[in-house]
Amino acid sequence: MTSQTTDAPEPDACPTCHALTTTERQARATHDHSRATDYRILLRRHLDTTHPAHRPTRL
């Protein structure tokens, strides 16, 4: 693991996670589906790099 991973805050307390989730919800609320998808992808990438142990698994 890198220091970025071990020093990263938990996803619930991470300002980047919060900002990406909030922006995705706002885009969804305004029916901007393309933008919402973009922010979901950015959140997944962020989770993979910063919080890999907390990334949800696919079913």
N, C-alpha and C positions, 0 to 999 in steps of 0.2 A: 504494500500500500504506500501511497505517497503521502506527504505531509498534508496536502490539500484534502485528502479523504479523511485522515484521522482528526484534523483540526476543524472540519466542517461542522456547523451546528446541525442539530436534528432537523429534518425537513419541516416540522411544525414551527420551528423557531427561525427558520432561514428566510431572510428578507427576499432573496431571489425567488425562492419557491412561492412565497406569498405574492410577490408582484406578478409572476407568470400566471398563477392560478386566478388572481383577481382580474387580470387583463383578459384571460380566456373567458371567464364568466361574463364580463362586460360585453365582449364580442358576441357571445352566444345570446345575451339578452337583447342585443340590437340586430340579431339575425344575420350577423356577419360571419357566416360559416367558414369562409376561407381563412379569415383572421383567427378565428377560434382554433381551427386545425393547426395553424402555424404555431400558436402558443402552446398547444398540447404537445407538439413535436419538440419545441424548445424546452418544455418542462421535462419531457422524457430524457432528452440529451443531458440536461442539467442533473437530473437524478442519477443517470448512468455515470457521470463523471465526478459528481460531488458527494452523492449519497448512494453508492451502489448497493449497500446492504438493505436499503429501504425502498428500492424500486419494486413495485408490484410485479408479480409474475403473471404471464398470460395463461389463460385456461386452455 
